[in-house]
Amino acid sequence: MKQLLKKTLCFSTIYYTLAIIAFSTIMLISHTDESSLALDPSRILYIYLFCLSFATANVILKHTNMQAVAKWILHLILTVAGAYMFIILPADLESSSGNFMGLMIILALYVVGVLLTLLFSVRIKRAMREDAEIKKNSKAK
């Protein structure tokens, strides 16, 4: 349990650093008024809370002994709920349709991310399997 907590905090800090760099870069590119470039403390807290939620979801996905379907469902719930609570709701969108649209964008990004992750993991596993077969065949000669 202590190891899972350490991994969660470590990954959340890495995600947070990357998110702040990305967010700051986007703000720098899109704003011309320098006074609007500062991140307010509540926004910084919300970004960290989302990163903590995402890190928790990833640690559960990779480092627990649950069934695969349960891990993926929990990952989906933690990621999307975290994004909704800590990114969409604090953005104070003007209508409930804006919140719904934000949720749909988050879900679309989640699906793209999962598909890319699965594609890369399949390719990596295939390359490792082929490498192991080549080594095995070279030792047999």
C-alpha positions in Angstrom: 0.0 0.0 0.0 2.8 2.4 0.9 4.5 1.6 -2.5 1.2 2.4 -4.4 1.0 5.7 -2.5 4.6 6.6 -3.4 4.0 5.7 -7.0 0.8 7.8 -7.1 2.4 10.9 -5.6 5.5 10.5 -7.9 3.4 10.2 -11.1 1.0 12.9 -10.1 4.0 15.3 -9.6 5.4 14.4 -13.0 1.9 14.9 -14.6 1.5 18.1 -12.8 4.8 19.5 -14.0 4.0 18.6 -17.6 0.5 20.0 -17.3 1.7 23.3 -15.9 4.4 23.6 -18.6 1.8 22.8 -21.3 -0.8 25.2 -19.8 1.7 28.0 -19.4 2.9 27.5 -23.0 -0.6 27.6 -24.3 -1.4 30.8 -22.3 1.9 32.4 -23.5 1.1 31.7 -27.1 -2.6 32.7 -27.0 -2.5 35.8 -24.8 -1.0 39.2 -25.7 -1.8 40.9 -22.3 1.0 39.9 -19.9 -1.2 40.6 -16.8 -3.5 37.7 -17.8 -0.6 35.2 -18.0 -0.5 34.5 -14.2 -2.1 31.3 -13.1 -4.4 31.9 -10.1 -3.8 29.6 -7.0 -7.2 27.9 -7.4 -6.4 26.9 -11.0 -3.0 25.5 -9.9 -4.7 23.5 -7.2 -7.4 22.1 -9.6 -4.7 21.1 -12.1 -2.8 19.2 -9.3 -6.0 17.5 -8.1 -6.7 16.3 -11.7 -3.2 15.1 -12.0 -3.5 13.2 -8.7 -6.8 11.7 -9.9 -5.1 10.6 -13.2 -2.1 9.2 -11.4 -4.3 7.2 -9.1 -6.2 5.8 -12.1 -2.9 4.8 -13.8 -1.4 3.2 -10.7 -4.6 1.2 -10.2 -4.5 0.2 -13.9 -0.8 -0.9 -13.9 0.0 -2.0 -10.3 -3.1 -3.8 -8.9 -4.3 -7.4 -9.1 -7.9 -6.7 -10.2 -9.6 -8.1 -13.3 -8.7 -6.2 -16.4 -12.2 -5.0 -17.1 -12.6 -3.7 -13.6 -9.3 -1.8 -13.8 -10.2 -0.2 -17.1 -13.7 0.8 -15.8 -12.2 2.3 -12.7 -9.5 4.1 -14.8 -12.2 5.6 -17.0 -14.3 6.7 -14.0 -11.4 8.3 -12.1 -10.0 10.0 -15.2 -13.2 11.4 -16.6 -14.6 12.3 -13.2 -11.4 14.0 -12.2 -11.3 16.0 -15.5 -14.9 17.0 -15.1 -14.6 18.0 -11.4 -11.3 19.7 -11.6 -11.2 21.1 -15.2 -14.7 21.5 -16.6 -16.7 22.6 -13.5 -14.1 25.2 -12.3 -14.1 26.7 -15.8 -17.5 28.2 -15.0 -19.0 27.4 -18.4 -22.1 29.5 -19.0 -24.6 26.7 -19.6 -25.1 23.1 -18.8 -24.7 22.4 -22.5 -21.2 23.8 -22.2 -20.5 21.4 -19.4 -21.9 18.5 -21.4 -19.8 19.5 -24.4 -16.7 19.6 -22.2 -17.5 16.1 -20.9 -17.9 14.8 -24.5 -14.5 16.3 -25.4 -12.9 14.7 -22.3 -14.4 11.3 -23.3 -13.2 11.7 -26.9 -9.7 12.5 -25.7 -9.9 9.5 -23.3 -10.8 7.2 -26.1 -8.0 8.5 -28.4 -5.5 8.2 -25.5 -6.6 4.6 -24.8 -6.4 3.6 -28.4 -2.9 5.1 -28.8 -1.8 3.4 -25.6 -3.1 0.0 -26.8 -1.5 0.5 -30.2 1.9 1.3 -28.8 1.8 -1.5 -26.2 0.9 -4.1 -28.8 3.8 -2.9 -31.0 6.2 -2.9 -28.2 5.2 -6.4 -27.0 5.5 -7.7 -30.6 9.0 -6.2 -30.9 10.0 -7.7 -27.6 8.7 -11.1 -28.6 10.5 -11.0 -31.9 13.7 -10.0 -30.2 13.4 -12.9 -27.8 12.8 -15.3 -30.6 15.9 -14.0 -32.5 18.0 -14.3 -29.3 16.7 -17.8 -28.8 17.4 -18.9 -32.3 20.9 -17.4 -32.3 21.7 -19.4 -29.1 20.4 -22.6 -30.6 22.8 -22.4 -33.5 
